[in-house]
Amino acid sequence: GKNLVLNGGFESGSGEEPEAWNKVVTKNVQSYRLGVTKSEFHSGTSSYEIGRTWCYPNQQTGFKTAKPLPINPKKKYILSFWYKTKGVDEYPLALMQQFKVKSDTTPTVTYKKFLSNTDTWQQHFILLDNIPGDAKEADLSFYCWIRTKGSMWVDDIDFHQASNKEIADFEKWRRQPVPEPVGKSTPGKFTATGFYRVEKDAQRWWYVD
């Protein structure tokens, strides 16, 4: 499908607010580094960097679409993007992707996905399929929500109406059967020590209280 995101590779414009994107810095964010950079990119010559954030817990520092993306509640959509992190040692899930879906009468619904840190470029896919029946548009955003000395980069953002094949492939992936448990599931008694600990019994590790 047609990419509904403009300038998803950040090749047009510069600074904190390149074409089709706005920065978002919530209250109590003391310092940050935001904007288009040419030092890291997945393709082309640019990406968007979030880094060196100093904030209180759960404050948001990042960027969002300048204009809401039109959506049809009878359809499903797939978001894909590439991202990379470096020097983010404070917490393993520093980057948050967010949809804020607005409707005619239904209250605004927010969907969030926290992403694992990665020192190489990784592609991520999100299926937006649980949409209110009167939804009309969605804001797309990416945030760092922790205090960190490191950086994260986002590039090649694509958001399009999903085809039947894409939906089928996605469903097949996320509904893989759960393997049946094999072997003894209940251990013998452990020695009481007065402390929480991990201990191995046969072939399993246990968290012992």
Rosetta blueprint (number, residue, H / E / L):
1 G L
2 K L
3 N L
4 L L
5 V L
6 L L
7 N L
8 G L
9 G L
10 F L
11 E L
12 S L
13 G L
14 S L
15 G L
16 E L
17 E L
18 P L
19 E L
20 A L
21 W E
22 N E
23 K E
24 V E
25 V E
26 T L
27 K L
28 N L
29 V L
30 Q L
31 S E
32 Y E
33 R E
34 L E
35 G E
36 V E
37 T E
38 K L
39 S L
40 E L
41 F L
42 H L
43 S L
44 G L
45 T L
46 S L
47 S E
48 Y E
49 E E
50 I E
51 G E
52 R E
53 T E
54 W E
55 C L
56 Y L
57 P L
58 N L
59 Q L
60 Q L
61 T E
62 G E
63 F E
64 K E
65 T E
66 A L
67 K L
68 P L
69 L E
70 P E
71 I L
72 N L
73 P L
74 K L
75 K L
76 K L
77 Y E
78 I E
79 L E
80 S E
81 F E
82 W E
83 Y E
84 K E
85 T E
86 K E
87 G L
88 V L
89 D L
90 E L
91 Y L
92 P L
93 L L
94 A L
95 L E
96 M E
97 Q E
98 Q E
99 F E
100 K E
101 V E
102 K E
103 S E
104 D L
105 T L
106 T L
107 P L
108 T L
109 V E
110 T E
111 Y E
112 K E
113 K E
114 F E
115 L E
116 S L
117 N L
118 T L
119 D L
120 T L
121 W L
122 Q E
123 Q E
124 H E
125 F E
126 I E
127 L E
128 L E
129 D L
130 N L
131 I L
132 P L
133 G L
134 D L
135 A E
136 K E
137 E E
138 A E
139 D E
140 L E
141 S E
142 F E
143 Y E
144 C E
145 W L
146 I L
147 R L
148 T E
149 K E
150 G E
151 S E
152 M E
153 W E
154 V E
155 D E
156 D E
157 I E
158 D E
159 F E
160 H E
161 Q E
162 A L
163 S L
164 N H
165 K H
166 E H
167 I H
168 A H
169 D H
170 F H
171 E H
172 K H
173 W H
174 R H
175 R L
176 Q L
177 P L
178 V L
179 P L
180 E L
181 P L
182 V L
183 G L
184 K L
185 S L
186 T L
187 P L
188 G L
189 K L
190 F L
191 T L
192 A L
193 T L
194 G L
195 F L
196 Y L
197 R E
198 V E
199 E E
200 K E
201 D E
202 A L
203 Q L
204 R E
205 W E
206 W E
207 Y E
208 V E
209 D L
